[in-house]
């Protein structure tokens, strides 16, 4: 088992760090709100630190799951950043959904200090984090990834190295493109079924067995029909992710007309007050 730190104890990071502790790793945590770190230690054991640098000192692996590019730079760089506390040969694993650009930037900074770096965004949402069922998409070199994969599998059902630094983030962008289109299509399907006065649950049950079936249909179809949107991954975060990938598309020339349109539909949901509703709430703008 490894000595590890975990930076960021939100709805994703808290359970992920908890699974590391349950699997026998020696875990030190950091969170901007110290009270949350103290509560985590009370529930899971281990220790907490008041700065990322203190949390990272002496650790073999430092994990992070924070909000965005700037948050990530904040916990890695500078006098109190994790990189300043890590010893040569230690590895930083970033589970934040961020830009490929910041992943490459931090990979270069880590390399200059003799540190390893893996960008490793996750898919599976809050339920996946709580149930150790996340999918992890990684970028970095093979030797570094091999050292951290066993620890990652403490909270993941699948993890794969996708290529050099930034490849994990690019793969997560592909994931979000798929989700955006599927959820919008499912929203329109349920809306249509309602207007056609069909039994929506019966419709979903039969079509989920055929070519239209998807994870979103199986796990969100009925709750969308019931107008329940409290499943963890908020619209605000989805719009952040879509903003990152649409910027990357402008850089690489990819044409994403459907994704850009769905991003605007999520803006409509925000205008309805649905900032903290989960991503399946796209149907709400059709039903209003």
Steps between C-alpha positions, in 0.01 A plus 500: 500500500614856428531824690267737317343843524164607362429867423135600472222327693191592303221264392755309289828540691363416843376151407803432279735579787283283724546198275877550507486485880272194497750325274778546753679806365639754746301811403560866582234739374475870425194713433460876476238473774696347788183390678421267212849346522461454874162331450650269235777391738247439777305272266787329319816529708827632361606861542430843358730786406441873480672552163551286188875517559465356851264229376739400220817486711644150510219343295555251217187610312304823524145490363287807428140559400419871497283734295679639197834600345561787742411287803742237374783749458419628848555163667810405298709813444652767726650486848203317653431281196536123501795501260704693755447228759546192285826306489667398174340188360159571653202509264214749473169358370239756400137389490366850428316543172717776360656606171756295313708818495533517880576128512793548264612811689504321836659189351792714378526676839499167682764354271734793566476418872559128453135416564255284308165632377187323379186683386216266593148646471217268602153406382224350710384792711438510873351150505807363323728666754299369794481145361862477377365464147666788314655482155837677486658633179872569537775692326872464570784257447457124541750447781346774716148378435591143594610620845170669580246269334459268803412796724261644239315168492411554866217724377465405133353206311713584195810707431699534178797695372388682186827661391739779603417788737166656416356183345290426806339843483439467126333162556277651769397764246388222266302353792320830562420546131328160506308577818377837373351352183353192667330694781347748256372218280357318803335823619330550166391134489336514843340836420359356177370188676319715755337712229398182319331386826707182521596321820853642523634235737369226272654670196837526671483140613447364150731728300784465752529136388578606142731731306378811686617370836769687695634553850313830513172332407544223757610729784329833429202438273245437773633771727488747211138404446437560872682837483762396756834668439706445812761249387824685569664628182368854475414699189754765605776237483378364168510848350857537628594175330325591176673838499839329528431255219346760267814711544713194419285438192569852377871424540497166317234582240240243613142587405260449791167659403282276718724540805505879460120503477458280809736732688254781432213279612682453831527880519119506475481258794728730700268791419214293643691474829630150431869569562526217753263262326676203343567466128179305432307823566517592129145366480380780729541764228272293272237445768482855637 
